[in-house]
Amino acid sequence: FLNGEPLHVSEKTDLSVALTGTGQAQPDRDPTHAQRVGTAITAMMRHALYVRASVPVGHQLTQVAAGRMDLHWQFDNLRSHIAPVLIVREAGATVTDLDGSPWQISSAGYLAAAPGLHAAALDILRPLR
């Protein structure tokens, strides 16, 4: 709830007008992982209106839950992400791993998106997982 109203994800269906984001912050990352993150951000920039790469992840996920952002993805699934992922899912987001299977605590990564954008975003991110 926000100001007494239930949160709900956006109703967008066109990725070209979507506000998207990722966190991916981690010190001492190996170069291969850093390259994958950069490739994913670049790929999403080719299709979405805007890509935000920032932390904290919880902030981005709650922005998706409130309909202020449209999707968020992570290549890592950290325990600190569990509560925000549950909040965004409760607000109506489709949350899967990057293979498209239902998200689980043990998933390697995830995509949390407005239902009308999830499939298009997954098509971009799936090859990069």
ChimeraX attribute file (.defattr): number of C-alpha atoms within 10 A of each C-alpha:
attribute: neighborCount
match mode: 1-to-1
recipient: residues
	/A:1	11
	/A:2	8
	/A:3	6
	/A:4	6
	/A:5	7
	/A:6	11
	/A:7	20
	/A:8	20
	/A:9	25
	/A:10	23
	/A:11	14
	/A:12	17
	/A:13	16
	/A:14	13
	/A:15	21
	/A:16	15
	/A:17	13
	/A:18	21
	/A:19	19
	/A:20	25
	/A:21	25
	/A:22	23
	/A:23	20
	/A:24	20
	/A:25	16
	/A:26	9
	/A:27	6
	/A:28	7
	/A:29	11
	/A:30	9
	/A:31	9
	/A:32	9
	/A:33	12
	/A:34	15
	/A:35	12
	/A:36	14
	/A:37	21
	/A:38	14
	/A:39	14
	/A:40	20
	/A:41	18
	/A:42	12
	/A:43	16
	/A:44	20
	/A:45	15
	/A:46	12
	/A:47	17
	/A:48	17
	/A:49	14
	/A:50	17
	/A:51	21
	/A:52	15
	/A:53	18
	/A:54	13
	/A:55	13
	/A:56	13
	/A:57	22
	/A:58	18
	/A:59	13
	/A:60	26
	/A:61	30
	/A:62	22
	/A:63	20
	/A:64	32
	/A:65	31
	/A:66	21
	/A:67	23
	/A:68	17
	/A:69	23
	/A:70	31
	/A:71	32
	/A:72	29
	/A:73	27
	/A:74	23
	/A:75	22
	/A:76	16
	/A:77	19
	/A:78	13
	/A:79	9
	/A:80	10
	/A:81	16
	/A:82	13
	/A:83	13
	/A:84	19
	/A:85	26
	/A:86	16
	/A:87	19
	/A:88	29
	/A:89	22
	/A:90	15
	/A:91	21
	/A:92	21
	/A:93	29
	/A:94	22
	/A:95	25
	/A:96	21
	/A:97	24
	/A:98	26
	/A:99	18
	/A:100	16
	/A:101	11
	/A:102	13
	/A:103	21
	/A:104	14
	/A:105	14
	/A:106	10
	/A:107	17
	/A:108	16
	/A:109	19
	/A:110	27
	/A:111	28
	/A:112	29
	/A:113	32
	/A:114	30
	/A:115	19
	/A:116	17
	/A:117	22
	/A:118	22
	/A:119	17
	/A:120	15
	/A:121	24
	/A:122	21
	/A:123	13
	/A:124	16
	/A:125	22
	/A:126	14
	/A:127	10
	/A:128	14
	/A:129	17
